[in-house]
């Protein structure tokens, strides 16, 4: 099956790349680390290294997410899934009516098996225990299989822990993973 970068890329970010990202003093570290993550992706994939980028609304986190996807696909890594927390949770909840069965091409199934999951908008969910339980299988499976996640959030590390629960946050933000906080709104 032939892969097209534009598969599963929303219209707003279909042209997002490192080349057209607006770099400022405030977001330069996130930009540099995202590029470095791509340059060293083979190692990050082998070691299961996560990258967590946090910051206020409008600092360019989602643009960076799509730039990473574009770059990795151009490097030959086609199994890169990008989604947001609400989309993923809504898909999981939709399976409750059919016995918890997922379509083979569902976002959730692709998140379990892809080389990289880029998970945007951590923290927009309600943060309920039920949501934490639903997400545990994904975070734990990727942790056990040493498959990386790039996460984007408006929350800081403690906020991510409150939203995801301690167990999921530990799987995501563990000791070898890089955590970057963009200090203030620098894009809009």
Secondary structure in CASP SS format (residue, H / E / C, confidence):
PFRMAT SS
TARGET T0000
AUTHOR 0000-0000-0000
METHOD secondary structure of the structure
MODEL  1
X C 1.00
X C 1.00
X C 1.00
X C 1.00
X C 1.00
X C 1.00
X C 1.00
X C 1.00
X C 1.00
X C 1.00
X H 1.00
X H 1.00
X H 1.00
X C 1.00
X C 1.00
X C 1.00
X C 1.00
X C 1.00
X C 1.00
X C 1.00
X C 1.00
X C 1.00
X C 1.00
X C 1.00
X C 1.00
X C 1.00
X C 1.00
X H 1.00
X H 1.00
X H 1.00
X H 1.00
X H 1.00
X H 1.00
X H 1.00
X H 1.00
X H 1.00
X H 1.00
X H 1.00
X H 1.00
X C 1.00
X H 1.00
X H 1.00
X H 1.00
X H 1.00
X H 1.00
X H 1.00
X H 1.00
X C 1.00
X C 1.00
X C 1.00
X E 1.00
X E 1.00
X E 1.00
X E 1.00
X E 1.00
X C 1.00
X C 1.00
X C 1.00
X C 1.00
X C 1.00
X H 1.00
X H 1.00
X H 1.00
X H 1.00
X H 1.00
X H 1.00
X H 1.00
X H 1.00
X H 1.00
X H 1.00
X H 1.00
X H 1.00
X H 1.00
X H 1.00
X C 1.00
X C 1.00
X C 1.00
X C 1.00
X C 1.00
X E 1.00
X E 1.00
X E 1.00
X E 1.00
X E 1.00
X H 1.00
X H 1.00
X H 1.00
X H 1.00
X H 1.00
X H 1.00
X H 1.00
X H 1.00
X H 1.00
X H 1.00
X H 1.00
X H 1.00
X H 1.00
X H 1.00
X C 1.00
X C 1.00
X C 1.00
X C 1.00
X C 1.00
X C 1.00
X C 1.00
X C 1.00
X H 1.00
X H 1.00
X H 1.00
X H 1.00
X H 1.00
X H 1.00
X H 1.00
X C 1.00
X C 1.00
X E 1.00
X E 1.00
X E 1.00
X E 1.00
X E 1.00
X E 1.00
X E 1.00
X C 1.00
X C 1.00
X C 1.00
X C 1.00
X C 1.00
X C 1.00
X H 1.00
X H 1.00
X H 1.00
X H 1.00
X H 1.00
X H 1.00
X H 1.00
X H 1.00
X H 1.00
X H 1.00
X H 1.00
X H 1.00
X H 1.00
X H 1.00
X H 1.00
X H 1.00
X C 1.00
X C 1.00
X C 1.00
X E 1.00
X E 1.00
X E 1.00
X E 1.00
X E 1.00
X E 1.00
X C 1.00
X C 1.00
X C 1.00
X H 1.00
X H 1.00
X H 1.00
X H 1.00
X H 1.00
X H 1.00
X H 1.00
X H 1.00
X C 1.00
X H 1.00
X H 1.00
X H 1.00
X H 1.00
X H 1.00
X H 1.00
X H 1.00
X H 1.00
X C 1.00
X C 1.00
X C 1.00
X C 1.00
X E 1.00
X E 1.00
X E 1.00
X E 1.00
X E 1.00
X C 1.00
X C 1.00
X C 1.00
X C 1.00
X C 1.00
X C 1.00
END
